[in-house]
Amino acid sequence: MTSTTVAPPTSSSGTPARFRATSDYSQLLKEVRAAGLLAKRRGFYLWLLAGLTAALTACGVASVLIGHSWFQLLIAGFVGILLTQMAFVGHEAAHRQVFKSHKTNEWVGLVLANLVVGLSFAWWNNKHNKHHANPNTIGHDPDIEDPVVAFTPQQFATRRGPLRWIAKRQGYLFFPLLLLEGLNLHRDALQTVFGRNSIKRRPMEIITLMVRLIAVPAVLFIFLPPGIAFAAWGVQLAVFGFYMGASFAPNHKGMPLLEERGMLDFLKRQVLTSRNVRGGWFNTSLMGGLNYQVEHHLFPNMPRPHLAEAQRIVQRFCNERGIPYTEVSLVSSYKAVVQYLNRVGLGARDPFECPLQQMRKTG
């Protein structure tokens, strides 16, 4: 798909399509609000946090009881899973899905991100807000900017040496590379809190992050033999990074890319660049609600328990207006990611092939 200048499409009545599109989203929002789907579900999140905290505590007790055993690696893997689940709740707090109070959401998000998971809440907010405003938009969405993986032919052309070798095989290497994502996330956190850019609550960000990043390996190396401690630390980081990356990857990777932010109205921009994953309550629990990516992007402050009902409204709404709505299985989503990344790396096809040009013409 090439970049062109297209005049604003008009309806048969002569009304500019952008105004009709604004009216469409307003109508959808009205339906969702009337169904009570934007109401907070504090009880759900309190029980979820209590369960995750209890599970992490149980892991600590089990680790003490097991002692100097390589079974510590199993516990470390389970801790990696629980930390990812905590990160999901932190993500939802950042979107103000958990509590009515903005300040409470921020503090819960900061504690979960920095002190529990080892991320920077400020880094996450900045990066994720840009992504939500510009999903799959070249030059504006930080989620399609990566020093290793090339998401466009232009990015691929800049790769040199070992990075070019990786880029040529990046589809097949994508999931193995996710095993290093935990280290990458910790690095980004440290660069943010000690960087020159202004961030909110910098002293608290630094204190909580450093306590987390120092305490976990310190406890491991104090109470376990060096070999087991190092292996357990590595397993926890690998599982956490892989789980995080594998949960976010299906959402947009391999979906149409936009060459400019103003190509589509808000409703179409969010729907056409997002992919839902089928699987019901199991995938909702597994992916922290990220399987309802379309609804999450349309209503980012909607609590997780309401996403399934919102999907029925949104999917019907899109079908009535001829807006393509993508929902696939988890396996199919991963297959699409691998194929897309290989297509960019191998240069076999134009990754901009998509229905967006026609959508611009029809409004």
Backbone torsions as a table, in degrees:
resi	resn	phi	psi	omega
1	MET	NA	124.3	-178.7
2	THR	-96.6	158.7	-178.7
3	SER	-81.8	125.4	178.7
4	THR	-135.6	162.6	175.9
5	THR	-100.9	118.8	-176.8
6	VAL	-118.4	131.1	177.7
7	ALA	-66.5	149.6	180.0
8	PRO	-56.1	122.5	179.8
9	PRO	-64.7	151.9	179.8
10	THR	-122.8	154.5	177.1
11	SER	-83.1	175.3	-179.9
12	SER	-62.2	-23.2	-179.5
13	SER	-87.6	-2.9	-179.2
14	GLY	88.9	2.6	179.3
15	THR	-79.1	125.8	179.0
16	PRO	-53.6	137.5	-175.5
17	ALA	-64.0	-27.5	-178.2
18	ARG	-65.7	-32.8	177.3
19	PHE	-72.5	-37.2	177.1
20	ARG	-65.1	-38.8	179.8
21	ALA	-65.0	-40.2	176.9
22	THR	-61.5	-40.7	178.1
23	SER	-64.8	-36.6	178.4
24	ASP	-61.1	-49.0	-178.9
25	TYR	-65.6	-38.2	178.4
26	SER	-61.2	-39.4	178.5
27	GLN	-66.8	-42.4	178.2
28	LEU	-63.3	-44.6	178.8
29	LEU	-61.2	-39.4	179.1
30	LYS	-62.7	-42.0	179.2
31	GLU	-64.5	-44.0	-178.6
32	VAL	-65.6	-42.7	179.8
33	ARG	-66.0	-39.6	179.8
34	ALA	-64.1	-29.5	178.3
35	ALA	-79.6	-1.7	178.2
36	GLY	75.5	21.0	-172.8
37	LEU	-84.5	-5.3	176.2
38	LEU	-99.0	-0.6	178.1
39	ALA	-69.3	142.7	-178.5
40	LYS	-70.6	153.4	177.7
41	ARG	-125.6	64.1	-175.3
42	ARG	-57.7	-40.6	-178.9
43	GLY	-59.3	-42.0	178.7
44	PHE	-57.9	-47.4	-176.6
45	TYR	-71.6	-34.3	178.1
46	LEU	-65.4	-42.7	176.8
47	TRP	-65.3	-40.1	179.5
48	LEU	-63.5	-45.7	178.9
49	LEU	-64.3	-38.7	178.1
50	ALA	-62.9	-42.6	179.4
51	GLY	-65.1	-43.2	179.8
52	LEU	-66.8	-39.3	178.1
53	THR	-64.3	-42.1	178.0
54	ALA	-63.3	-40.0	180.0
55	ALA	-66.0	-41.1	177.6
56	LEU	-65.1	-39.2	177.4
57	THR	-63.4	-41.7	178.1
58	ALA	-61.7	-37.4	177.0
59	CYS	-62.9	-40.5	178.3
60	GLY	-63.4	-43.6	178.8
61	VAL	-63.6	-44.8	180.0
62	ALA	-62.2	-38.1	179.6
63	SER	-63.2	-40.8	178.2
64	VAL	-65.1	-42.3	-177.7
65	LEU	-68.7	-35.8	-178.7
66	ILE	-71.4	-38.5	178.4
67	GLY	72.2	-142.6	-174.8
68	HIS	-80.5	73.7	-178.2
69	SER	-134.9	147.9	177.9
70	TRP	-71.2	-7.7	172.7
71	PHE	-66.3	-10.6	173.9
72	GLN	-58.8	-25.7	-179.9
73	LEU	-67.1	-34.0	176.9
74	LEU	-65.7	-42.6	178.3
75	ILE	-63.9	-41.9	179.8
76	ALA	-60.3	-40.3	177.8
77	GLY	-63.5	-41.8	179.1
78	PHE	-66.5	-36.6	176.4
79	VAL	-63.1	-38.8	176.8
80	GLY	-59.8	-38.7	177.8
81	ILE	-67.2	-44.7	-178.8
82	LEU	-65.5	-37.8	178.2
83	LEU	-64.9	-35.6	176.5
84	THR	-66.4	-40.6	176.2
85	GLN	-62.6	-38.8	175.2
86	MET	-63.4	-39.1	178.5
87	ALA	-62.9	-36.5	176.5
88	PHE	-59.3	-44.9	180.0
89	VAL	-66.6	-38.1	175.5
90	GLY	-61.7	-39.3	176.2
91	HIS	-61.3	-41.7	179.9
92	GLU	-70.6	-34.7	175.7
93	ALA	-65.2	-38.9	178.0
94	ALA	-61.8	-30.2	178.3
95	HIS	-88.4	5.1	179.6
96	ARG	63.1	34.9	179.2
97	GLN	-86.5	-18.6	-168.1
98	VAL	-91.8	-54.5	-175.8
99	PHE	-118.6	159.7	176.2
100	LYS	-71.2	-35.4	-177.6
101	SER	-76.3	124.9	178.0
102	HIS	-62.8	-41.7	-179.1
103	LYS	-63.8	-42.4	179.3
104	THR	-62.7	-43.2	177.1
105	ASN	-58.9	-42.6	-178.8
106	GLU	-63.8	-44.6	-178.3
107	TRP	-69.3	-39.6	176.3
108	VAL	-63.3	-43.4	178.6
109	GLY	-62.4	-40.9	-179.6
110	LEU	-65.7	-44.8	180.0
111	VAL	-62.9	-46.0	-179.0
112	LEU	-65.7	-44.6	-177.1
113	ALA	-68.9	-55.2	-172.9
114	ASN	-79.2	-53.4	-170.9
115	LEU	-80.1	-31.8	-176.9
116	VAL	-96.4	-50.5	-171.9
117	VAL	-91.4	-34.7	-177.9
118	GLY	96.4	25.4	174.4
119	LEU	-107.0	170.5	172.7
120	SER	-100.3	121.2	179.4
121	PHE	-62.5	-37.9	179.0
122	ALA	-65.5	-43.3	178.1
123	TRP	-61.2	-45.2	-178.2
124	TRP	-62.2	-45.8	-179.1
125	ASN	-60.1	-47.1	-178.2
126	ASN	-62.4	-48.7	-177.9
127	LYS	-66.5	-45.0	-174.0
128	HIS	-72.2	-34.4	177.5
129	ASN	-65.1	-38.8	176.4
130	LYS	-64.3	-39.8	179.2
131	HIS	-63.0	-46.2	-178.2
132	HIS	-64.2	-34.4	179.9
133	ALA	-75.7	-26.3	-174.7
134	ASN	-137.1	57.5	-176.6
135	PRO	-62.1	129.4	177.4
136	ASN	55.0	30.0	178.7
137	THR	-101.3	118.8	-175.4
138	ILE	-60.9	129.2	178.6
139	GLY	85.8	-6.1	-177.1
140	HIS	-127.7	-27.4	-179.0
141	ASP	-95.0	111.5	-179.0
142	PRO	-65.6	-17.2	-179.9
143	ASP	-73.1	-13.2	175.9
144	ILE	-113.0	24.3	173.4
145	GLU	-120.9	115.9	-176.3
146	ASP	-145.9	140.6	-179.0
147	PRO	-71.7	-16.3	-177.7
148	VAL	-110.7	-58.0	-177.6
149	VAL	-79.4	132.3	178.1
150	ALA	-99.5	122.6	-178.9
151	PHE	-98.3	-9.7	177.3
152	THR	-138.0	158.5	176.4
153	PRO	-59.3	-32.1	178.7
154	GLN	-64.6	-41.1	176.9
155	GLN	-66.1	-40.6	-180.0
156	PHE	-60.8	-37.6	-177.5
157	ALA	-64.9	-21.9	-178.7
158	THR	-87.5	-9.0	-177.0
159	ARG	-74.6	138.8	-179.9
160	ARG	-134.4	154.6	174.4
161	GLY	59.6	-134.6	-178.8
162	PRO	-59.5	-33.7	179.5
163	LEU	-65.6	-33.4	177.4
164	ARG	-70.4	-38.6	177.5
165	TRP	-60.9	-43.6	178.0
166	ILE	-64.6	-44.6	-177.0
167	ALA	-60.2	-34.9	179.9
168	LYS	-66.3	-22.9	-177.9
169	ARG	-120.7	21.1	-167.4
170	GLN	-64.8	-27.9	177.4
171	GLY	-63.7	-47.3	-179.5
172	TYR	-72.2	-28.8	-177.6
173	LEU	-90.2	-7.0	-172.1
174	PHE	-57.9	-50.8	-177.1
175	PHE	-70.6	-39.6	172.4
176	PRO	-59.7	-35.7	179.2
177	LEU	-65.7	-26.5	179.6
178	LEU	-63.9	-20.2	177.4
179	LEU	-63.6	-19.1	178.5
180	LEU	-98.7	0.2	-174.8
181	GLU	-65.8	-30.6	178.0
182	GLY	-59.7	-46.6	176.8
183	LEU	-62.6	-39.5	-180.0
184	ASN	-62.6	-41.1	180.0
185	LEU	-67.5	-39.5	176.6
186	HIS	-64.8	-39.9	178.6
187	ARG	-62.5	-45.8	178.6
188	ASP	-60.0	-37.8	179.2
189	ALA	-63.4	-46.3	-179.0
190	LEU	-65.3	-40.7	178.3
191	GLN	-63.0	-33.5	-179.2
192	THR	-72.8	-51.4	-173.8
193	VAL	-70.7	-26.3	179.1
194	PHE	-103.8	6.0	-179.8
195	GLY	-80.5	178.9	-177.0
196	ARG	-88.6	-18.6	-179.4
197	ASN	-66.0	145.3	179.4
198	SER	-70.9	130.0	176.0
199	ILE	-133.7	152.9	-178.7
200	LYS	-75.9	137.3	176.6
201	ARG	56.3	46.5	-177.5
202	ARG	-55.6	-47.9	-179.8
203	PRO	-57.2	-43.0	179.1
204	MET	-67.6	-37.7	177.2
205	GLU	-59.8	-45.9	-177.6
206	ILE	-66.0	-47.2	-176.9
207	ILE	-61.4	-51.3	-176.6
208	THR	-65.9	-39.7	-179.4
209	LEU	-66.9	-44.4	-178.0
210	MET	-68.2	-37.1	175.7
211	VAL	-58.2	-45.7	-178.7
212	ARG	-65.6	-47.9	-173.8
213	LEU	-72.9	-24.4	178.3
214	ILE	-90.2	-40.3	-172.9
215	ALA	-65.7	-44.2	-174.9
216	VAL	-61.7	-55.4	178.4
217	PRO	-64.7	-32.7	-179.9
218	ALA	-61.8	-45.7	179.3
219	VAL	-61.7	-42.6	-179.4
220	LEU	-61.8	-46.7	-175.3
221	PHE	-78.0	-19.8	176.8
222	ILE	-77.7	-40.7	-172.0
223	PHE	-102.4	-7.4	-179.4
224	LEU	-124.9	154.3	173.6
225	PRO	-58.3	148.3	-175.8
226	PRO	-51.9	-43.4	-178.4
227	GLY	-62.7	-48.1	-179.9
228	ILE	-67.1	-40.5	-179.4
229	ALA	-61.7	-46.5	-179.1
230	PHE	-64.8	-42.5	-179.5
231	ALA	-65.3	-42.7	179.9
232	ALA	-63.8	-42.0	177.7
233	TRP	-61.7	-43.5	179.1
234	GLY	-64.4	-41.7	179.3
235	VAL	-63.8	-43.8	179.6
236	GLN	-60.3	-45.3	179.8
237	LEU	-65.2	-41.9	-178.2
238	ALA	-66.2	-45.6	-179.8
239	VAL	-65.3	-44.9	178.8
240	PHE	-59.5	-49.4	-178.7
241	GLY	-63.9	-43.2	-179.4
242	PHE	-64.9	-45.1	-178.6
243	TYR	-63.3	-44.0	178.2
244	MET	-61.1	-51.6	-177.8
245	GLY	-64.3	-40.0	-179.0
246	ALA	-70.5	-20.3	178.6
247	SER	-83.9	-33.6	-178.5
248	PHE	-90.7	-25.4	-175.8
249	ALA	-59.6	-41.2	-176.0
250	PRO	-67.5	-14.2	-168.9
251	ASN	-69.5	-40.5	-174.4
252	HIS	-137.2	-24.2	-175.6
253	LYS	-63.5	128.4	-177.5
254	GLY	89.4	-4.3	173.7
255	MET	-87.6	165.5	-177.4
256	PRO	-54.8	141.6	175.1
257	LEU	-98.2	147.6	177.1
258	LEU	-106.6	138.5	179.9
259	GLU	-89.2	-16.0	177.9
260	GLU	-152.0	149.2	-173.6
261	ARG	-65.4	-33.8	-174.4
262	GLY	-86.4	11.1	-177.8
263	MET	-63.1	-37.8	-174.6
264	LEU	-132.4	156.8	174.3
265	ASP	-71.2	168.9	-174.2
266	PHE	-55.9	-47.0	-176.9
267	LEU	-59.1	-52.2	-177.7
268	LYS	-69.7	-35.4	179.9
269	ARG	-61.0	-41.4	-178.8
270	GLN	-75.0	-40.0	-176.2
271	VAL	-73.6	-45.2	-173.2
272	LEU	-73.0	-23.8	-178.7
273	THR	-97.6	0.8	-176.7
274	SER	-113.9	152.9	-179.2
275	ARG	-130.0	126.7	174.4
276	ASN	-88.8	155.3	178.4
277	VAL	-119.1	124.0	178.4
278	ARG	-69.8	163.2	176.0
279	GLY	142.5	-2.4	174.7
280	GLY	63.8	-149.7	-173.2
281	TRP	-62.2	-31.5	-178.0
282	PHE	-64.1	-50.0	179.6
283	ASN	-68.9	-29.1	175.7
284	THR	-63.4	-42.2	176.8
285	SER	-70.2	-42.7	-178.2
286	LEU	-62.2	-40.0	-172.7
287	MET	-108.0	9.9	177.5
288	GLY	62.1	31.5	-179.9
289	GLY	84.7	-3.9	-179.2
290	LEU	-69.9	-12.7	176.4
291	ASN	-68.2	-20.1	174.2
292	TYR	-99.7	61.0	-173.1
293	GLN	-68.5	-35.9	179.0
294	VAL	-60.7	-51.2	-178.9
295	GLU	-65.9	-37.1	178.9
296	HIS	-62.6	-39.1	179.9
297	HIS	-73.9	-33.8	178.1
298	LEU	-72.8	-36.0	-177.4
299	PHE	-134.3	74.7	-172.8
300	PRO	-63.4	-17.6	178.1
301	ASN	-98.9	15.8	178.6
302	MET	-81.4	127.5	178.9
303	PRO	-61.8	149.3	-177.4
304	ARG	-52.7	-43.6	-176.8
305	PRO	-63.3	-15.1	-177.2
306	HIS	-97.1	-6.1	-173.0
307	LEU	-65.5	-37.6	-178.0
308	ALA	-63.6	-43.3	178.7
309	GLU	-68.7	-36.4	178.0
310	ALA	-63.8	-34.6	-179.4
311	GLN	-59.8	-40.7	-179.7
312	ARG	-61.0	-38.4	178.9
313	ILE	-70.3	-47.0	-176.2
314	VAL	-66.1	-43.6	-178.3
315	GLN	-63.6	-43.7	176.4
316	ARG	-61.9	-43.4	-178.8
317	PHE	-60.3	-45.0	179.6
318	CYS	-67.5	-40.8	179.4
319	ASN	-62.4	-38.5	179.9
320	GLU	-65.5	-26.5	-177.2
321	ARG	-106.9	7.5	176.8
322	GLY	68.8	28.9	178.4
323	ILE	-95.1	117.5	-179.3
324	PRO	-55.8	130.3	-178.5
325	TYR	-122.7	118.9	-173.3
326	THR	-99.9	125.4	174.3
327	GLU	-144.7	123.9	-176.5
328	VAL	-136.8	174.3	174.6
329	SER	-75.2	164.8	179.9
330	LEU	-63.4	-41.1	179.0
331	VAL	-63.1	-42.5	179.5
332	SER	-64.6	-35.8	179.3
333	SER	-65.8	-41.8	178.3
334	TYR	-66.0	-38.6	177.7
335	LYS	-61.3	-41.3	179.1
336	ALA	-64.2	-38.6	179.1
337	VAL	-63.6	-48.3	-178.9
338	VAL	-62.2	-45.8	-179.3
339	GLN	-62.6	-42.5	-179.5
340	TYR	-63.3	-48.2	-178.1
341	LEU	-64.7	-37.1	175.7
342	ASN	-67.2	-35.8	179.1
343	ARG	-62.9	-40.8	177.4
344	VAL	-68.6	-46.1	-177.5
345	GLY	-65.4	-39.5	-178.4
346	LEU	-85.5	-14.4	178.2
347	GLY	64.8	26.0	-175.5
348	ALA	-77.1	-33.0	-176.7
349	ARG	-141.8	162.3	177.8
350	ASP	-77.0	115.7	-178.8
351	PRO	-70.3	-3.8	179.4
352	PHE	-91.3	5.4	176.3
353	GLU	-63.9	117.9	-175.9
354	CYS	-167.2	168.2	-178.4
355	PRO	-84.6	8.5	-171.7
356	LEU	-68.6	-34.6	-179.9
357	GLN	-60.7	-44.2	178.5
358	GLN	-65.8	-36.5	179.6
359	MET	-63.8	-34.7	179.4
360	ARG	-66.3	-35.5	-177.2
361	LYS	-74.0	-35.3	-176.5
362	THR	-90.4	-15.1	-179.1
363	GLY	79.5	NA	NA
